[in-house]
Amino acid sequence: MSAPASDMIIRDAKVEDVPQMSAFLGRIAEMGRRVSPWDEDFVLRNYINAADKIQCALAEDDGKVLGFQSLKLATEGNIYDVTPGWGIIGTHVNPDAARRGVGRSLFTKTLRAAHEHGLKKIDASISAANPEGLAYYEAMGFRTYRSPNDLICKCYDL
Ligand SMILES: CC(C)(COP(=O)(O)OP(=O)(O)OC[C@H]1O[C@@H](n2cnc3c(N)ncnc32)[C@H](O)[C@@H]1OP(=O)(O)O)[C@@H](O)C(=O)NCCC(=O)NCCS
């Protein structure tokens, strides 16, 4: 593990963060760890201004975005087929800042928001071919509850 990101600030993601968020999502895609779009318009619509957004937590160190974590409410007919009323989580850490506790710190803020929102369960849907993602969610306390197609879906019980 690298040195912890000790000066990191955890806050809500803002419109001004979109270029950096988009840039490292592109790098994650190049690494084969993302199939969804990553252009700035998608980031704005899907994370910052999403209608089903509960929170989008972001980690920053001296102006550099280290990662972000999206928490959304599963609504009727959601594309992930998650039970309506559950939370849906997505975690994206800048490859430059991997394994320095960014994901762990983001989850502390996300969990607080989930409690405040009265969520009972949170879904994390991860590619079966993503061992880091699977290990991360397992370490945060998520457990596998279904495996559709090439996904592993893990659930966190609040
Ligand atoms: C998966 C990901 C979110 C982890 O974020 P991170 O900031 O590197 O994770 P942390 O440093 O907070 O690690 C927390 C714990 O998760 C586990 N973990 C994280 N990365 C791991 C890895 N590469 N291998 C094994 N375990 C890992 C460990 O238990 C770790 O605790 P430890 O370092 O004390 O052993 C990050 O690698 C990432 O964004 N990957 C690309 C996108 C992605 O796969 N998102 C998730 C699935 S959709």
The ligand as an ORCA input file, in Angstrom:
! r2SCAN-3c Opt
* xyz 0 1
  C     -11.837     -0.346     -6.207
  C     -11.450      1.074     -5.786
  C     -12.726      1.892     -5.633
  C     -10.716      1.006     -4.428
  O     -10.477      2.331     -3.990
  P      -9.164      2.679     -3.110
  O      -9.234      4.109     -2.728
  O      -7.968      2.225     -3.831
  O      -9.429      1.744     -1.828
  P      -8.841      1.961     -0.349
  O      -7.396      2.338     -0.437
  O      -9.738      2.845      0.419
  O      -8.913      0.457      0.188
  C      -9.869      0.022      1.145
  C      -9.779     -1.488      1.254
  O     -10.319     -2.086      0.055
  C      -9.533     -3.247     -0.288
  N      -8.827     -2.983     -1.557
  C      -8.774     -1.814     -2.239
  N      -8.067     -1.945     -3.382
  C      -7.650     -3.233     -3.404
  C      -6.857     -3.995     -4.316
  N      -6.355     -3.430     -5.439
  N      -6.610     -5.287     -4.034
  C      -7.103     -5.858     -2.913
  N      -7.852     -5.202     -1.992
  C      -8.130     -3.900     -2.246
  C      -8.532     -3.435      0.838
  O      -9.131     -4.240      1.833
  C      -8.368     -2.011      1.350
  O      -7.930     -1.937      2.687
  P      -6.338     -1.942      3.026
  O      -5.653     -1.062      2.023
  O      -6.298     -1.423      4.425
  O      -5.916     -3.372      2.874
  C     -10.493      1.721     -6.824
  O      -9.432      0.832     -7.083
  C     -11.160      2.074     -8.145
  O     -11.759      3.136     -8.288
  N     -11.054      1.195     -9.138
  C     -11.596      1.480    -10.487
  C     -13.108      1.607    -10.511
  C     -13.793      0.443     -9.809
  O     -13.374     -0.687     -9.973
  N     -14.845      0.757     -8.992
  C     -15.520     -0.229     -8.170
  C     -16.351     -1.201     -8.880
  S     -17.629     -0.478     -9.845
*
